[in-house]
Amino acid sequence: MSQDAGEPLKTRSKVLFLTSAHPGGRGAIGAGEGICESSLRALVASGHEVHVLSFAASNQACNPEVVALCASYTTLVHSSVQSVLAMVRSLRWGSLFAPWFFTRVSPRNVGVVRSALVQHGICKVWIDFPSSLGFAPLLDAYDIDYFVHDVVSQKVGRKWLQRVLKPLVESTEQRLMSFVQRCLVLSEKDAGLLRGLGFGGEIIVSPPKHIKVGSVPNAVSVSTVVAGFAGGLNLVFFGNMSRPENHWSIVHFLLLVYPSIRRAHPQTRLWILGLGARRLLKLVARWIGGTHVVGAVDDPTQAFVQATLCIAPLRNGAGVKIKVLQMLEAGAVVIATPIGAEGVAAKPELIVVEEHDFAGAVIDFLDSTQASTFGALGSTQHTEATMQDGPHEKRVL
């Protein structure tokens, strides 16, 4: 079943909102925080009294506008120590081989959750992000809604080092979700994956809309990036570069795909936008050339609009790629791998190609772009010449 994100629940009640990051947070943030903010705003807009417990890292800050919407908002700073304690506490639930679901379920956090349930007279619980799903067995007396940012077993199955764990992760994910009454997913693809896991509860497909880019301190003005576009063919990639799927995908692209594009079109430039770029990426970019690792920008939309082409050469990961939706929403043309385009509705501006065809697809697009630019220039020159010579004048040599 499909439902608008603004109508996630039918009945009004007191909701405890458990999240592993600040909704619409500031600092080291990604697309998930924007989706989380949309979920929370939808709950408030539909009349619920929402109490938030945010188990966020210290490099994030809450969004005061979001805090003001809530009946209460409590931050518990997440740390590696809390993660270790959470793993130990959750051994019987499978934390040893499926840690992704349990990093927030430390004894301290469990105590705070239990107190909040009683203090606020909670009727429903909303779990946001897989790393908080480990709370579900502790909340079996409550109605639980879970926003599925990623089906973790699918994500694990795409990484060759972790693939051997996939059956164990699937089993753990199934077990935890048996405590959930309702799941909200971003695409029909994820709904199918949940059914494949045997989830028997209600599934609501809630595609993300108009996801905002989070506020990052000392972000580069996108206008300075766009100013550098002049005179070149500009490719744009956007994402939180501290995430492994973004980092390793773009490193692979730079080493094995981008050189052939540059040989065909030497004036091509690649602009990598997003916080958390690692030293290895910066070194590879310097060695390859024609690449700008910009860092976080205040709002990438203008870069999407004015780029020659946006790319999403992702090789792993799961869930809907919000960056691709943002690029398309801005009106950009996007070339993506099947993983990059996963869960995104087909449209003419989205060109989906296999990894081995990626360079050729980009080159073909740049060829057509140059041809149309040259054609427009030639047409202009012809018009100017006609105006000078007269449309019917014959020259005698």
N, C-alpha and C positions, 0 to 999 in steps of 0.2 A: 504494500500500500504506500502511496505517496502523499506527503503532507507538507504544507508550507512550514518553514522554520519558525514562523511567528505563532504557530499553534501547536506546541509540542505536547500539551496536556489538556484534557477535556475538563477535569474537575479542579477546583481551587483548593489549596491546602498549604500547610506549612512545609517547606522543603528545605532539607539540609543538602547543600551543594558542595560535594567533595571534589576538589580539583588539585592536580599536581603542578599547576602553574597559575600565575595570576591572569584572570580573564582580562583580555585587552591590556596586558601588562606593559611595563616599560623596562628597558634594559636589554638583556640577552633573551630575545623573544623570537618566536617563529609564527607560522601561519596558524598553528594550533591554538595559540592564545586568542587570536582573532575569532576563530570559530567558537571557542569557549565563551567569549564575551557575547557573541550573538545568541548562544543558548541561554545564558543568564538573563540577557535583556528580554528574550522571548518569554521566559518564565515570569519575570516581573510584570511585563506588559499584559500577560493573561491573568493577572490578579493574585499571583502567589506571593506569600510571605517567604522570602528567600534568605536563608542564613548560610553564609559561605565559610568553609574551612579551606584555606589555600596552603598546601604543602609545597611552597615555592623555594627555589634556590636563592641564595643571598645576592646573586647578581641580577635579580629581578626586583622591580618595585610595582606596587599596586597602582591601578589607575583610579584617581580620586573620583572621577565621574561615575565609574562602575561601583565603587564603594558606596557612594551616595544613594544608589538605587536599592541597596540591600538593607534588610532589617538588622543584620549584624554581619560583620566581616572580620574574620580572625586569620592572621598569618602565622604559620608555624614554619620557621626557616628550615629548609631541607639541607642536609649535609651528608657527606659520605659515612659519617659515624651512624647517623640515623638509618641509612640504607643497610649497613651491616647488621644493625640491631633488628631491622625489619626482616632481613633474610633469615636470621637465626630464629626469630619468632615464627616464621611461616614455613619452616622446613616440612612440616607434615602436609602442607598444601602443595608442595612442589617447587618451592623457591630455589632449590639447588640447581635444577635444570631449566626452570622457567622464571628467572628473576625479574623479567620485565613487568610482571603483574604485582610485585610485592614491595617495591622500593620505598613506598610511603607508609607501609603498614608496620611501623615501629611501635613498641609498647607505649611510648609517650603519645603518639598520634592516636592510637586506639583509645587511650584513656580520655583524650580530649573529645573524640567523636562520641563516645558513650555519654559523657557529661552533656554535650550539646543536644543529644537526642532527648534527654530528660528535661533539661533546662528550657528548651524552646517548644516542647510538646510536639515534636516532629511527627508527621504522618507519612511523608514520602522522602526518599533519598535519591539524589541525582549524582551519579558518578561520571566524572569527565576525565578522560585520558586512561589508557590501559594500566598505567603504573599505580592507579588507585583502585583497580578492580579487585585487588586482594582483600579489600574491606568487605566485599559482598557476603562471604560466609558469616561474618559477624553481625549482619543486618537482616537475617532471614525473617525477622518478625515484621519487617517493613516492606512496603512497595518500593522496588528499586528500578529506576530508569538509568540506562547506561548509554552514553554517547560514544560510539565506536569510531574513534579517529583512525585506527588501523586494526585490521584482523592480524594479530601478531603472528599466528602460526603461518600465515601466508608470507609475511615479511621474513621470518626466520628461514623458511624453505627456499628463499631466493639467494641466500648467502651460503656459499659452499662450505665455509668453516662451521656453520651452525646447522646445516641441513640435516645432520644425523640426529639433531634434537627435535626435529619437527613432530614426530609422533608423540613425544612426551609433552611438548608444548601444546599440541592440539588437545591432548587429554586434559591438561590443566585448564586450558581455556574453556573447554566444554564443562568441566566441573564447576568452575567459578560462575559461568553464565547460567548454570542451572538455578542460581539464586536470584536471577534477574527476571523481572516480569516484562520489560519492554526495552528494546534497543532502537536507537536512532542512528542511522547510517547516512553517509554522504552520497551513495550511489546504489543503483540496482545491483551492480557487480558485488558490492559488499553484502547486500542483502542475500544474494545467492550463496556467498561464502558462509554466512551464518547458518543458513538452512543446511548447507553441507556439513556443518559442525554439529547438526542435530538440535539447534536452538528451536524450541517450540513455542516461545512467547511471541508477543506482537513485535513486528518490525516496521518502523516508519522510515521511509526514505526522505531525507531532509537535505536537499542539495544546498551548498553554501551560496550565499548571494552577497555581493558587495563587501567582501572581507577587507577590512582596513589593514594597512601596514602599521605595525606597532611603532611606538616612539623609541628611538635609540639615541643615547647621548652622543654628541659630537658627530652626528651623521653628516655626510657630504651633501651639499645642495645638488639636486639632480640637474639643475640648470648648468652647472659647471661641467657635468658629464656630457650633456647634450651639445654644449658648445664645442666639444672635441669631436663631434660626429662629422664636422664639415669636411667635404672632399673625400670621403671614404665609404666603403660598404661596411655597415656596422651590425655585428651580431651581439645580442644581449642575452645573458643568462642571469637569473635572479634566484636567490635562495639563501637560507641560513647555512653558511659555508662550514660551520662547525659540525653539521650533521654528516655522518659518514657517507650516506648515499649521495649527497651533493658533492662533497669533497672528492671522493674517488671517481665518481662519474665524470666530473669536469677534468680531473687529472688525466684520465683515460682519453677523453676527447682531445685534450691538448697534445698528448704524446702520439696518438695513433690516428686521429681523424683530421684535426685542424691543419697539419702541415700540407696535406693534399689540397685542401681548400685554398690555402695561401699560395700554393704553386699555381693554381688555376686563376686566382684573383689576388695578386700581391697587395692590393690596396685594402684588403679585408682587415678589420679590427674586431677583436672580441673584448667585450666589456663584461666583467664579472662583478655583479652587484650583490651585496649581502654581507652581513656581519660575520665575524669569526673566521676569516680566511687563515689557513694554516701556513706555516713557513714553507713547507714542501710545495704547496700550490704557488706561492710567490716565486720560489726558485725556478720551478718548471716554466711559469709564465715568462720570466725574464729570459730563460734560455730559448724558448720557442720564438718569442718576439711577436709583435702585433697584438699584444694582449695587455689589458689594463685591469688589474685587480683593485677595484675601487674601494671596497668595504661597504659599510652601511650607508644608504642614502635616505634622505628625508621622505621621499615618495617616488618610487620607480615608474609611476604611470607615464610621465612625460617621456622617459627613455623608451618605454614600450611603444608609445605612439610614434616616435621619430626614428626608431631603429629600422634598418633595412629588413631585419628578420630577427625574431626571438627564437631561442632554441631550448629544448629540454631533453638532452641526450642521456637520460637517466638509465642506469643499468640495474638498479635494485631499489628496494623500498616497497611500500604498499599503501593502499588508500588513494584517495583523489589528490592529485597534485594541485594545490591551491595556486601555486605560481602560474600554472598553465591557465587556470580560470581567470586569474588577474590579467594576464597578457591578452587573452582573447577578449575580455570585457573592455580593455582599453582600445580594441580595434586592431591589434597587431596580428600579423601572420606568424604562426608558430610551427616549427618542425620538431616533432617529438618522437621518441621511441615508443613502442607499445606500453612500456611501464610508465613513461612520462605522460602518456595520454590516457592512462587507465581510469575508467570511471567518468571521463569527460565526454559529453555528448558530441557526436560528430557534427562538424560544420565546415564550410569551404575554407575557412582561414586556418584550420588545423590539419596539418599534413603529417600523417603517421607513417613512419618507415622503420624497417628493421635496422638493427645496429650496423650490419655490414653494408647497408645502402645509405647510411646517414650522410657521408661525405658527398656522394653523388647527388643526393636530393638537394643539399645546400648549394652545391655548384650549379645545378640546373636552375635553381631559383635565382641565384645571383646572375647567371647568364641572361635569364629572361628580364631581370631588373635592369641590367645594363642595356639590353637591347631596346627596352621600352624607353629608357632615358635617352639613349642615342636617337631613337626614332622621334621622340618629342623635340629634341634639340635640332635634328635635321629638318623637321617640319617647320620649326620656328625660323631657321635660317632661310628655308625656301620661301616662306611667307614674306620675310624682310626683303629678299631679292626681288620677289614679284612686285612688292609695293614700290621698289625703286625703279624697276624696268617697265612697269605697267603690265597688266594681266594679258594683253593681247599683242603687245609690241613684238615685232620680229627684228632680230638683230641681223644686220648685213655685215658679213666679214669681208 
